């Protein structure tokens, strides 16, 4: 297999840094250009001595685009479209992978959560959101047995709020604290509704830890099942998916922080009310973003999803 060249736009953000590190350890991918709006001309930390890199300008009027095989857009929401147009004008055959929410509802782009999707069949790929990843992994094995709205309660580390200063990543405000936000119609709530065709109510929170998502779901089922049976359903559904692990106790963030795994567990059943409650934890920067970016690039190049990912 030929090594594929990757251009990374937004290389200084939290997710961009994780993607850079994952590609650095990938046997068939190589980042050959990194773009930043704030670090132009400075050396890219972590670049190998054999392939030193400096940040290139993201100024649309003079952006220097090379002929990469794929471009990863690790940009804030509402910023990718102008770069997409510029890239396609320069290199119409390139694979485009958007980490942001800009194309998750666009039928011209392929939305792909790897464990729940067929192999990539287009050159425009939209990565799922971090909260939305956890919720969909929790819903998928039960989707035909859900009766009524599903309620999710999620807590994320403040890295999910990005690097630009705002109340949701203000360490002083978050000290010994938890903040609720966007409690109705959060973008990832809409994303899950759109993909799973189920009524979903999601209440997000942010806490003082840096990375990780802890999601708790309350689901009313059409046919009640025991906690043990629910665990078996999930184990069977994800049996061949090495990054999704099902366990008896409720997962915690320490188990997934810094890993590419999703952990699902803590199943409790209220048989009389056909209610099932359980949890999922992921690292929002990895399985919630960067790991899935690598999985989707792998698929776009015709390789196995998990090539180059520590399992």
VEXVEX-853667 format. One line per 10 residues: number of its first residue (from 0); their letters; for each residue z, x, y of C-alpha. Coordinates in pm, whole numbers. Last residue first. Layout:
N
NUM = A = Z,X,Y ~ ...
This chain:
311
310 = XXXXXXXXXX = 2007,-704,-182 ~ 1919,-436,74 ~ 1588,-538,232 ~ 1282,-311,198 ~ 1076,-570,11 ~ 1264,-900,17 ~ 978,-1142,78 ~ 748,-993,-184 ~ 430,-852,-34 ~ 115,-1021,92
300 = XXXXXXXXXX = 120,-877,445 ~ 233,-1211,591 ~ 502,-1232,323 ~ 651,-897,417 ~ 635,-990,785 ~ 823,-1310,704 ~ 1095,-1131,508 ~ 1126,-874,788 ~ 1169,-1147,1050 ~ 1409,-1326,817
290 = XXXXXXXXXX = 1626,-1015,813 ~ 1614,-993,1193 ~ 1717,-1353,1277 ~ 1991,-1561,1111 ~ 1995,-1342,800 ~ 2048,-1046,1034 ~ 2166,-1117,1390 ~ 2344,-1442,1299 ~ 2528,-1281,1007 ~ 2563,-1574,772
280 = XXXXXXXXXX = 2838,-1808,655 ~ 2804,-2146,486 ~ 3068,-2411,429 ~ 3146,-2723,227 ~ 3226,-3095,255 ~ 3093,-3369,28 ~ 3159,-3739,83 ~ 3076,-4022,-156 ~ 3366,-4217,-2 ~ 3562,-4262,-325
270 = XXXXXXXXXX = 3437,-3926,-457 ~ 3583,-3721,-172 ~ 3440,-3384,-273 ~ 3532,-3030,-172 ~ 3290,-2736,-199 ~ 3422,-2412,-47 ~ 3091,-2235,-96 ~ 2770,-2099,52 ~ 2715,-1733,140 ~ 2399,-1619,318
260 = XXXXXXXXXX = 2321,-1251,271 ~ 2144,-998,493 ~ 2460,-797,559 ~ 2640,-663,869 ~ 2898,-943,865 ~ 2856,-1139,543 ~ 3189,-1119,359 ~ 3392,-1065,676 ~ 3259,-1395,805 ~ 3432,-1608,546
250 = XXXXXXXXXX = 3306,-1804,247 ~ 3494,-2109,119 ~ 3601,-2041,-237 ~ 3380,-2128,-537 ~ 3073,-1915,-470 ~ 2701,-1950,-404 ~ 2495,-1652,-290 ~ 2163,-1668,-107 ~ 2001,-1325,-58 ~ 1898,-1295,-424
240 = XXXXXXXXXX = 1695,-1613,-442 ~ 1613,-1679,-807 ~ 1909,-1909,-878 ~ 1906,-2076,-535 ~ 1858,-2434,-655 ~ 2054,-2384,-977 ~ 2352,-2232,-796 ~ 2340,-2508,-535 ~ 2341,-2789,-791 ~ 2613,-2610,-989
230 = XXXXXXXXXX = 2837,-2590,-682 ~ 2782,-2961,-624 ~ 2877,-3035,-984 ~ 3202,-2846,-943 ~ 3282,-3031,-619 ~ 3218,-3363,-790 ~ 2915,-3576,-715 ~ 2872,-3907,-532 ~ 2534,-4078,-530 ~ 2381,-4168,-193
220 = XXXXXXXXXX = 2574,-3881,-38 ~ 2767,-3861,288 ~ 2761,-3502,413 ~ 3016,-3307,615 ~ 2900,-2952,684 ~ 3094,-2647,799 ~ 2912,-2348,951 ~ 3058,-2004,1017 ~ 2815,-1778,1204 ~ 2842,-1401,1247
210 = XXXXXXXXXX = 2851,-1142,1523 ~ 3066,-1032,1817 ~ 3403,-1203,1773 ~ 3544,-1390,2076 ~ 3429,-1738,1976 ~ 3129,-1963,2041 ~ 3103,-2328,1946 ~ 2824,-2556,1828 ~ 2850,-2929,1746 ~ 2565,-3056,1529
200 = XXXXXXXXXX = 2467,-3412,1443 ~ 2179,-3437,1197 ~ 1960,-3733,1102 ~ 1723,-3609,834 ~ 1355,-3516,838 ~ 1435,-3162,717 ~ 1212,-2965,955 ~ 1224,-3177,1271 ~ 1588,-3276,1226 ~ 1677,-2911,1169
190 = XXXXXXXXXX = 1496,-2802,1485 ~ 1651,-3078,1695 ~ 1998,-2965,1590 ~ 1889,-2607,1661 ~ 1799,-2703,2019 ~ 2140,-2862,2077 ~ 2094,-3235,2126 ~ 2459,-3317,2202 ~ 2747,-3068,2204 ~ 2556,-2814,2410
180 = XXXXXXXXXX = 2875,-2605,2439 ~ 3219,-2568,2283 ~ 3418,-2257,2375 ~ 3675,-2085,2154 ~ 3953,-1868,2295 ~ 4187,-1578,2233 ~ 3964,-1379,2474 ~ 3646,-1578,2528 ~ 3671,-1593,2907 ~ 3746,-1222,2927
170 = XXXXXXXXXX = 3471,-1135,2681 ~ 3206,-1330,2874 ~ 2935,-1387,2613 ~ 2922,-1767,2636 ~ 2995,-1767,3010 ~ 2678,-1568,3090 ~ 2584,-1201,3122 ~ 2245,-1107,2971 ~ 2297,-962,2621 ~ 2227,-1273,2418
160 = XXXXXXXXXX = 2438,-1586,2358 ~ 2424,-1534,1982 ~ 2601,-1200,2035 ~ 2904,-1414,2122 ~ 2997,-1478,1761 ~ 2911,-1821,1632 ~ 3112,-2126,1532 ~ 2946,-2430,1375 ~ 3049,-2789,1300 ~ 2784,-2991,1119
150 = XXXXXXXXXX = 2768,-3367,1066 ~ 2502,-3528,850 ~ 2375,-3878,933 ~ 2317,-4139,662 ~ 2276,-4112,287 ~ 2176,-3772,149 ~ 2076,-3740,-215 ~ 1715,-3625,-179 ~ 1809,-3346,66 ~ 2091,-3211,-147
140 = XXXXXXXXXX = 1956,-2866,-240 ~ 1796,-2830,107 ~ 2089,-2932,326 ~ 2312,-2625,320 ~ 2024,-2377,354 ~ 1894,-2597,635 ~ 2224,-2583,824 ~ 2261,-2206,793 ~ 1907,-2138,911 ~ 1935,-2387,1197
130 = XXXXXXXXXX = 2239,-2199,1331 ~ 2030,-1880,1342 ~ 1702,-2028,1462 ~ 1398,-2015,1235 ~ 1121,-1755,1285 ~ 779,-1878,1399 ~ 472,-1720,1241 ~ 119,-1691,1378 ~ -120,-1499,1151 ~ -148,-1776,892
120 = XXXXXXXXXX = -76,-1847,524 ~ 277,-1710,486 ~ 416,-1763,136 ~ 566,-2108,66 ~ 893,-2203,229 ~ 1259,-2279,159 ~ 1388,-1931,79 ~ 1173,-1777,355 ~ 1260,-2008,648 ~ 910,-2029,790
110 = XXXXXXXXXX = 760,-2219,1082 ~ 386,-2154,1076 ~ 238,-2178,1425 ~ -41,-2416,1530 ~ 194,-2707,1457 ~ 415,-2605,1750 ~ 776,-2722,1715 ~ 919,-2381,1632 ~ 683,-2212,1879 ~ 907,-2120,2175
100 = XXXXXXXXXX = 1234,-2106,1980 ~ 1247,-1728,1988 ~ 1186,-1482,1704 ~ 807,-1505,1732 ~ 602,-1320,1472 ~ 238,-1249,1558 ~ -3,-1096,1307 ~ -290,-917,1479 ~ -652,-1022,1431 ~ -709,-1120,1796
90 = XXXXXXXXXX = -612,-773,1927 ~ -643,-737,2306 ~ -691,-1104,2401 ~ -453,-1198,2123 ~ -188,-966,2263 ~ -223,-1094,2619 ~ -210,-1458,2515 ~ 97,-1399,2299 ~ 260,-1207,2584 ~ 218,-1500,2822
80 = XXXXXXXXXX = 357,-1737,2560 ~ 669,-1538,2474 ~ 909,-1596,2764 ~ 1045,-1948,2724 ~ 1333,-1845,2495 ~ 1452,-1486,2519 ~ 1232,-1220,2357 ~ 1214,-1060,2014 ~ 836,-1096,1991 ~ 731,-903,1682
70 = XXXXXXXXXX = 375,-772,1688 ~ 171,-703,1378 ~ -105,-467,1260 ~ -79,-267,1580 ~ -380,-174,1788 ~ -193,-44,2092 ~ -102,-250,2395 ~ -18,-88,2727 ~ 125,-357,2955 ~ -18,-316,3304
60 = XXXXXXXXXX = -19,-659,3467 ~ 205,-814,3203 ~ 493,-580,3289 ~ 654,-519,2951 ~ 663,-144,3008 ~ 688,93,2716 ~ 1013,231,2575 ~ 980,584,2443 ~ 924,675,2079 ~ 968,986,1867
50 = XXXXXXXXXX = 795,963,1527 ~ 874,1276,1324 ~ 1213,1308,1492 ~ 1285,952,1385 ~ 1357,677,1635 ~ 1723,574,1633 ~ 1756,544,2008 ~ 1424,479,2187 ~ 1372,743,2454 ~ 1355,621,2812
40 = XXXXXXXXXX = 1022,559,2983 ~ 1086,191,3052 ~ 1447,90,2976 ~ 1484,-244,3156 ~ 1183,-461,3070 ~ 1144,-320,2720 ~ 856,-260,2481 ~ 861,-65,2156 ~ 549,84,1995 ~ 484,245,1655
30 = XXXXXXXXXX = 740,65,1444 ~ 661,153,1084 ~ 650,-78,784 ~ 582,0,418 ~ 898,168,284 ~ 1140,-15,516 ~ 1446,171,644 ~ 1316,216,999 ~ 1192,-144,985 ~ 1548,-266,930
20 = XXXXXXXXXX = 1681,-52,1216 ~ 1415,-172,1461 ~ 1474,-534,1358 ~ 1847,-494,1425 ~ 1779,-345,1769 ~ 1542,-629,1855 ~ 1804,-882,1749 ~ 2061,-741,1992 ~ 1809,-696,2272 ~ 1667,-354,2362
10 = XXXXXXXXXX = 1346,-383,2158 ~ 1219,-689,2340 ~ 859,-657,2228 ~ 827,-467,1900 ~ 485,-343,1788 ~ 453,-287,1414 ~ 215,-60,1223 ~ 165,-130,853 ~ 201,148,596 ~ -84,121,347
0 = X = 0,0,0
